[in-house]
Amino acid sequence: MQKWEVTFVDDHGVPTVEQFDCEQEPTMERAAQLIRSKLLPVPAELDLNDLEGRTDDPTVKSLKDQNSIEILSITLIA
């Protein structure tokens, strides 16, 4: 399992870094799901079916629109 560092701007505009274990580099959507489950555990349980199929990367869109969280980068930790 590889460690990945996800850098994002939180809801206060502060650059933040979290580390996650994944087999492969997470997509932006997967990184958004990981961030949401760590920072917003209750909303992470909600079903985004309403957005699926209508928008690419619904979790990325939801984090940005509803929580002002925007992913900046995904980096492998050596």
DAGI-V874529 format. One line per field, one symbol per residue. phi: phi as a letter, one per 20 degrees, with the letter a starting at -180 (. if undefined). psi: psi as a letter, one per 40 degrees, with the letter a starting at -180 (. if undefined). burial: I if it has 24 or more other ideal C-beta (glycine too) atoms within 12 Angstrom, else O. Layout:
phi: ???
psi: ???
burial: ???
This chain:
phi: .eecdddbeefdnefcccdcebfcgffgfffffffffeecffffefeegfefndbflffgfffffecldcfebccfef
psi: hihihhhihaeeehhihihihidihiiddddddddddddgddddeihfdddhddiigdddddddddefhhhdihhhh.
burial: OOOIIIOIOIOOOOOOOIOIOOOOOIOIIOIIIIIIOOOOOOOOOOOIOOOOOOOOOIIIIIIIOOIOIIIOOIOOOO
